[in-house]
Amino acid sequence: MNFFKKLTDTVSKGVATATEKAQQTVEITKLHAQISSKRKEVDKLFASIGESVYEAVAAGNLLTAETEVLRRSEEIAVIRAEIAGLQDRIKAIRNEKDCECGKLVAEDARFCPSCGREFPAPVAAEEPSERPEQNVDAFGTNESEVEVSSVSGRVSLEKATDEGASAYVDNRIKCRHCETPLYADSHYCPACGQPTQ
């Protein structure tokens, strides 16, 4: 009976996760549509500026276009600020942040996996925990779920049920210094910042 309860709980968690991911995808798609619409507005404003300048040149007095160019330029600045805000919302939904090298990295990464830049430590408010504290790595994996093969240098993540079946297996390479699982394109460990090569 315990097996069926665990199976039901696992399926329920999977459905909840899938629903949450679908909602995030819909929200991100809407935000991308808004960004695209605002970029088209900017293109129209640029065209309007060009037309104003052309007409002023044709009339022989560039000063007549100055007020129109300044007004349109201010509108472009406002729209670009709105686009930046929408892009920030997308990053927040995806739990990502920007690195100086131009890559997007996980919000909780201490180091950029691409360039190795260290991020400032986040200031987190302490929340009371209802469950006993578990040792969780940078990717949200419980240490009790990690099995390390010293021969291959790979990490195998397994969640075992009572019958010994595994729910998933992940064979990522681990950091030599702190044993955090790494992604294939990581040049630096996101947890300790050490080079992976």
Beta strands, then each sheet from edge to edge (+ up, - down):
strand 1: 96-98
strand 2: 104-106
strand 3: 146-149
strand 4: 154-157
strand 5: 171-173
sheet 1: 1+ 2-
sheet 2: 3+ 4- 5+
end
